[in-house]
Amino acid sequence: MYVFYFQILIFENEMKYKRILLKLSGEALMGDKQTVLDAARLEQYAQEIKKVAKEGVQIGIVIGGGNIFRGDNAAEIGIEKVQGDYMGMMATLINGMALQGALEKAGLYTRLLSGIHIDKVCEPFIRRRAIRHLEKGRIVIFGAGIGNPYFTTDSAASLRAIEIGADVVLKGTRVDGVYTADPEKDKTATRFSTLSFKEVFKHNFKVMDMTAFTLCQENNLPIIVFDMNKEGNLHKLVKGEDIGTYISSEVAAYMADQVADLL
């Protein structure tokens, strides 16, 4: 018993971040087949998360619902904004349950917490309970946004990260960071390794919505944008390797000149 405990302490000391909030898009769960939920993508994410969990890192996850329904699309089908946003929240819970199933199939303990009270399938979000789950080594999935319309899952990710005392928000995308232009359209686009919050605002880089981004800035919570689909990226990032684009208030002043040169 004592040997095992000592090994866990060694693993934890090797990791740069002890508690993380991982933000995933609902569209990411569609995988390459572009189905609503792709089993291979769910398994892939579960294995990537498992690598980090085995190191003793505490993991919270917020996932979007865009593969099923986006609240912003409600007007297109004649549904008013508030109703559409609640429908979007329900979609995030479906995705949360799907990811929960994949994680538990991989042998991890999980809890799904909801911003809306739905006690038949998940627990209500209670901050102290969420933190206790994390301390016990459970993966905590936060569903239904913050439980209110007009707020995106980006905002939910920032808020939940602050509430649980996460070290960083990791925004997993299909692109390996923030670029000077859309790298899928402009082959000359250059990736930033670091950015300040100020430069993101100044140049209107699309990282998160402004509410979410401002929450992180005001609470000195760094954001890392990275490619979640590349095998091993999540583990390398949490270990401290230079993966993706690191955004914080602490980035050195020379960043302004570097950004200006690239643009």
N, C-alpha and C positions, 0 to 999 in steps of 0.2 A: 504493500500500500504506500509506504513512504517513498519508495523508488519511483512509482508512477506519479505521485504528486510532485516530486522534484522535477521530473521530465516535463510536466505541464508548465511549471514555472519557467523552465528554460525556453520552451516554445514561445510563451507569452513575451519574454524579454527580447526575443528576436523580432517581434512584430512592431512596426512603427505606430500603428493604431490599435487601440484596445477595444473601442466600441465604435461601430460604424453605422451609418444609415445608407443603405443601398437603394437608389431610385431606378426603377425599370419602367419602360413604357409598355403599355398593353400590346402595341403593334409588334414589339419584339417577340412576343409569344407566338406570333403567326408563323415564324420560321421561314425557310426558303419556299415551302409549299404554299404559303399564303392562305392557310386554313385558319379558322378562328383560334384554335389552340393546337399547336404542333407538339406532339409527344416527344419528338427528338429534341426540340429546343428546350422543353421543360426539363427533360433529363439532363441536358447539357448544363443548364443553369444550376440545377440541383447539385451536380458534381462539382461545379466551380465554387459554389457556396460551401459545400462540404469541406473542401480543401482548407478554406479559411477558418471554418468552425473548429476543425480538428486542432488548430493552433491555439485555441482558447480565446479567439476574438469573439466579442459579443456583437450580434448582428440584428439590426432592425431593417425591414424592407417595406418600401412603399411602391406599389405597382399601379400603373394607369389602367384604363379600361377601353382605350381607343380601338382595340381589335373587335370589340363588341358594340359599343355605343359611345359617342362623344357628345357631351352636353352642348357643345358649340354647334352641333348639327341639328339640334332640335327644331329650329325655325324652318329648316328645309322641308320638314314633314308636318308642319303645322302645330308643333308642340311649343308651348311657351317656355321661356328660359329656365325658370326655377324648376319646373317639372322635368325638363331635359337634364338639368344638372343632377337631380336625384336619380334619374335613370342611369346616368354615368357613374354615380356612386355604387349603384347595384352591380354594374359591370365590373368595377374594381374588386368587389367581393367575390364574384365568380372567378376572376383571375387569381385572387388570393387563395381561394380554396383549391384551385388547380395546382398552384405552386406549392401549397401546403402538402397536397397529396404526393407530389414529386419529391419533396424534401423528406417526407416521412418514409417514402419508399426507399430512399437513399440511407435511411437509418438515423435521421436527425429528429430531435424533439422540437415541436413547433407550437406556436399559439397564434391564432388569427384574432386580432382585435379590431373592432369596428367603431367608426365615429357615429354610426347610427345603431340604435338598440335592436339587435336581431339575435335573441338569445338561443335560438334553436341551432344555429350554425357557428356562432362565434361569440367571444366575450366582448362586452362594451369596453371602449378605451378608458382606462383609469391609469393615470401617469405612474403612480407608485407600483401598481400591479405590473405594468409593462416593464419597469426597471427591475422588479424582482424576478420576472421571467428571464430577463437578460442575464441577471446575476446567476441564475440557476443553469445557464448554458442553453436555453431554448432560443430558437430562431423566432423572432416576433415579426409577424406580418401585419402592417397597419392598413386596413381597408376602409372604404367609404370616405376617403379624403378626411376632412376635418368635421364632416357631418353637416356642413352648411353649403348652400349654393353660392355661386360666384367665386369660388376658390378652386384652383386647379390642384392636381395631385403633386405638382411641383411645390406649391405652397404647403401642402400637407407634409411633404418630405422635409422641407425646411423647418416647419413648426415642430413636427415629431422629433426631429434630430435635436433641436434645442431643448425640448421638454425632457428627453431621456439623457441629455448630456453627452451626445455623440461627439467624437473627436473630429469627424469630417462627414460631409455628404458626398457620396460617390455616385455620379450620374452615369449609368451605363447606357451607352448608345451603340450605334453601328459604325460610328466614326471615332477615330483614335484621338480626339481632342478638339480644341477650338482652332479654327483656321482663319486666315485673312479673307477667304471667300469659300463658297461651297466646294469642297474637294471633289464631289461627285460630278460637278459641272465645269470646274476650272482646274485643270491639271497643274497650273502654276501656283495654286494656293499653297501657302506655307503654314505649318502648324506652330502654335505657340507652346512652349514648354511651361511657361508661367505667365500669369496675368494678374494685375491688381483689380480689385473691384472697380476702382475709379476708371481704369481703361476700358473695362467692359461696358460701363455706363456711357462713357464718352463716345465710343465707336459703335455702340448698339449691337454688340455681338450677341447672337441668339444662344444663350446658355440656359436660362430658366426664365419664367415670367418675372416681371419686375417686383411683384409682391414677394415672391419666394426669394429672389435675389437680394432684395433689401433686408429681409429678415436675417439672412446669413451675414450680410455686411454689418448690420447693427449689432450682431451678437458675436462678431469675430469668428464665425464658423466657416472654415475653408471648404471649397468645392473642388472636386476633381472630375473632369469630364474624360471618359475613356471608352475604349471599345470593349464592351462586355462579351462580344461574340468570339473574340480571339482566346483560344485555350490558354489558361494560366495567367491571364492578365490581372484578374481580380486578386489572386494570391500575391503576385509580384508587387502590385500596387500597395496592398496592405502591409507588405513587408518593407516598403520604403523605396522600391525601385522607381526610376523615372518613367512612369507610364502616364499617358494622357496629358492634359493641361491642368496645372495646379493654379487655383484662383484664391487669393486671400488679401487681407489688408496689410500683410507683413511683407509683401513683395517689395524688393528694393526700388528706390526712386528711379534708377536708370531704366526701369521697364518702359517708361514713357517714351524715351528716345528709341528703344528697341522696337516698340510697336510702331512708332512713326516711320522708322526705316523700312519695316516690312510692308507697311501700307503705301 
